[in-house]
Amino acid sequence: MLPLKYLQAYPATLQDKVRLLIAQQRLGEHLAKRYPDRHSVQSDKALYAYTMELKQQHLKNAPGIDKVLYDSKLDVVQRALGLHTAISRVQGSKLKAKKEIRVAALFKAAAPEFLQMIVVHELAHLKEVDHNKAFYQLCTYMLPDYHQVEFDLRVYLTWRELPRASEEDHG
């Protein structure tokens, strides 16, 4: 049975549906129908503006963000689709914490829903550190179909890693 590393936490029935689409060589087609568009947020500056707009819309009272950028070094294999960090630096006699959000660079060419899900996830970490009930409630507050988009994003990552004919688009 084909292991689905991005979908291990999901029920076997869902994994079997994905395996069937893979066996039928229809997974890419399925994703293209559900997510036909690609977002236009291509630069770090645009990503920062996009993130700040979502933050302003949903989390006005959350801590500020100092930097948002695409990161080509984020390793999706380690399950890092995005990353939030608080870096402490000494400035004079004060300790300053800089909050950063980094999004894996492979998502520059993804569907807008996938980018939004990743940014929402990282923004939720501004208020909730752990992946607990409150964290996921915050995610669904900002993106009502968060769980479906997260699942589909994991399906997309699975599809990206499939061996395929050279003429097929990698999305």
C-alpha positions in Angstrom: 0.0 0.0 0.0 1.3 3.4 -1.0 2.3 5.4 2.1 0.8 8.9 2.2 3.2 10.8 4.5 1.3 14.1 4.4 -2.1 12.3 5.1 -1.1 9.9 7.9 -3.3 11.6 10.5 -6.4 11.3 8.4 -8.9 8.3 8.4 -8.1 5.3 6.2 -11.2 6.0 4.1 -9.9 9.4 3.0 -6.4 8.0 2.3 -8.0 5.2 0.2 -9.8 7.8 -1.9 -6.6 9.6 -2.6 -4.8 6.3 -3.4 -7.6 5.5 -5.9 -7.2 8.9 -7.6 -3.4 8.2 -7.8 -4.0 4.7 -9.2 -6.3 6.2 -11.8 -3.8 8.9 -12.5 -6.5 11.5 -11.8 -5.2 13.2 -8.7 -3.7 16.2 -10.6 -6.9 16.6 -12.5 -9.0 16.5 -9.3 -6.8 19.2 -7.7 -6.9 21.4 -10.9 -10.7 21.3 -10.8 -11.0 22.2 -7.2 -8.2 24.8 -7.3 -7.8 26.1 -10.8 -6.3 29.5 -10.0 -2.8 30.6 -8.9 -2.3 33.6 -6.6 -0.5 36.7 -7.5 1.4 37.3 -4.3 4.9 36.8 -5.7 7.2 39.0 -3.7 8.1 39.2 0.0 6.7 42.8 0.0 3.4 41.5 -1.4 3.3 38.6 1.0 3.9 41.0 3.9 1.0 43.2 2.7 -1.2 40.2 2.2 -0.4 38.9 5.7 -0.9 42.2 7.4 -4.3 42.6 5.6 -5.5 39.3 7.0 -4.1 40.2 10.5 -5.9 43.5 10.4 -9.1 41.9 9.3 -9.1 39.1 12.0 -6.5 39.7 14.7 -6.3 43.4 15.3 -5.1 43.0 18.9 -2.5 40.3 18.2 1.2 41.2 18.5 2.8 42.9 15.5 4.8 41.2 12.8 8.2 42.5 11.9 8.9 40.4 8.8 7.1 38.1 6.3 8.8 36.4 3.5 9.0 33.4 1.2 11.8 31.0 2.3 13.3 28.6 -0.1 15.0 26.8 2.8 11.9 25.7 4.5 11.7 21.9 4.2 8.2 20.6 3.5 9.5 17.1 4.3 9.8 18.2 7.9 6.2 19.4 7.7 7.2 23.1 7.6 4.7 24.7 5.3 5.3 28.0 7.1 7.1 29.1 10.1 6.6 31.7 12.8 9.5 32.8 14.9 10.2 35.3 17.6 13.9 36.2 17.5 15.3 38.1 20.5 18.1 40.5 20.0 19.9 42.8 22.4 19.6 46.5 21.4 21.5 48.6 23.8 20.3 47.7 27.3 16.9 46.3 26.0 15.9 42.9 24.6 13.8 43.3 21.5 11.8 40.4 20.1 11.2 40.3 16.3 8.3 38.3 15.1 8.7 36.7 11.6 6.5 34.6 9.4 8.1 32.5 6.7 6.2 30.7 4.0 7.8 27.9 2.0 8.8 29.2 -1.4 7.1 26.4 -3.3 3.8 28.1 -2.4 4.5 31.0 -4.7 3.0 28.9 -7.5 0.1 27.5 -5.4 -3.7 28.2 -5.3 -4.7 31.3 -3.4 -6.6 29.1 -0.9 -3.4 27.3 0.0 -1.5 30.5 0.6 -4.4 31.8 2.7 -4.5 28.6 4.8 -0.7 28.8 5.5 -0.8 32.5 6.4 -3.9 32.0 8.6 -2.1 29.1 10.4 0.9 31.2 11.1 -1.2 34.2 12.2 -3.0 31.9 14.6 0.3 31.2 16.3 0.5 34.8 17.3 -2.2 34.1 19.8 -2.0 30.4 20.4 1.4 28.7 20.5 0.2 25.1 20.5 -1.9 23.2 18.0 -4.8 22.9 20.4 -8.6 23.3 20.2 -8.3 27.1 20.7 -5.7 27.3 17.9 -7.9 25.5 15.4 -11.0 27.5 16.4 -9.0 30.6 15.6 -8.0 29.2 12.2 -11.6 28.4 11.3 -12.6 31.9 12.5 -10.2 33.4 10.0 -10.9 30.7 7.3 -14.2 28.8 7.8 -13.2 25.9 5.5 -9.7 25.8 7.1 -9.7 22.0 7.7 -10.8 21.2 4.1 -8.2 23.4 2.6 -5.5 22.0 4.9 -6.5 18.5 3.8 -6.4 19.5 0.1 -3.1 21.2 0.6 -1.7 17.9 2.0 -3.2 16.1 -1.1 -1.4 18.7 -3.3 1.9 18.0 -1.6 1.3 14.3 -2.1 0.6 14.9 -5.8 3.7 17.0 -6.2 5.9 14.2 -5.1 4.4 11.5 -7.4 6.5 10.2 -10.1 4.9 11.3 -13.4 5.4 11.8 -17.1 7.6 14.8 -17.9 4.8 16.5 -19.9 2.5 16.7 -16.8 2.5 20.0 -15.0 3.8 20.0 -11.4 1.5 22.9 -10.5 
